[in-house]
Amino acid sequence: MKFVQVVSFETERLEEMQQVLQEAGQRNAGKPGGPTYRMLLKDRDNPNRYAALLEFESYDEAMRNSDDPETGQLAERLGALCIGDRVYTNYDVLEAGELK
């Protein structure tokens, strides 16, 4: 079953975060077990609030990714660019598909 993690956070340093994420994406290109889909959302009512949506093939894949030391280092770098704490929410995907 596909699994999605949503990370909510606030930052005034989005461009720096995006640079860190781009570098991590280049390092991890083709590496199995990472996210299969990602989306970055901006809160229209709070210009410093964002949510990152990360899809994985399964909960187990997501947990293996979380346990990877590189993921921990990335989380620390991103956390240093945040205002306050990040909030992690975990979801099993029950249904998905494009609407036409």
N, C-alpha and C positions, 0 to 999 in steps of 0.2 A: 504494500500500500504506500502510495506517495505520501510525503510528509513535508509540511511547510513550517518554517520558523519565521516569526515576525519580530523584528527588533525595533523598538521605538526609542528615539533619542532626540536630544536637543543639541544644537551646535551653532556657533557663529563662524565656524571654520570649515564649511562644506567643501570648498575647493580643495583644501588640504586633504580632507578625508577621501575625496574622489581620487586624488593622486595616489594615496596609499593603496586604495582598492584596485586601481588600475595596475600598479606595480605587482600587487599580489596576484591578480588575475593572469598577468604575463608569466609569472613564476610557476603558476599552477596549471597552465594550459595543458590539456591532455591528461592531467593527473586524475586517476579514477577516484570515485568516492566523494568528490566535492559537490557543491550545488549544481543542479542541472538547469536552473532558471533563477533569475534574480530580477527584482524590480525595486526602484527607489521611489518613494512617495513623499511629497511635500504637503504639509498641513496648510490649507488655504487660510485658516483662521489664526495661525501662529507661525510667523515666517521663520522661526528658528527650530521648529519641530518637524521631524521626519520619521519615516518608517521604512525599513528595509525588509523586503519579502524574499526569502530564500527557499527554493524548492529542492528537495532531495528525493532520490529513488525510494528511500525508506527511512524510518526512524533510526534503524541500526546504522545506516550510512551516515546520517546526520551526527549520531553520537560518535562514530569513528572519526569523523571530520573534527568534531569538537575536541576530541582527545589528542589530535595531532598537535605537537608542540608549535608548529608554524601558525596554526589557527590561534593558539593562545597568545603568541607574540603579536599577531595581527590585532586581536581583540584589545590588547594592552595599548598598542599604538593608537587605535581608533578611540578607545576610552579616554585617552589623554586629550583628545580634541573635542570631547563632549562637555556639555554643561550638565552637571548632575549625573544621576545613574541612568543606565540603559534598562529597558524593560523587555524581557524575552517572553514571548508567548508561542506555544507549540500546538500545531494542528495536524490531525490526520486528514487527508484529502478524501472526502466521501464522493465528490462529483466534480468534474472539471470539463470544460469544453468551450469552444468559441461559439458565440451567438452570431447568427447571420440575419 
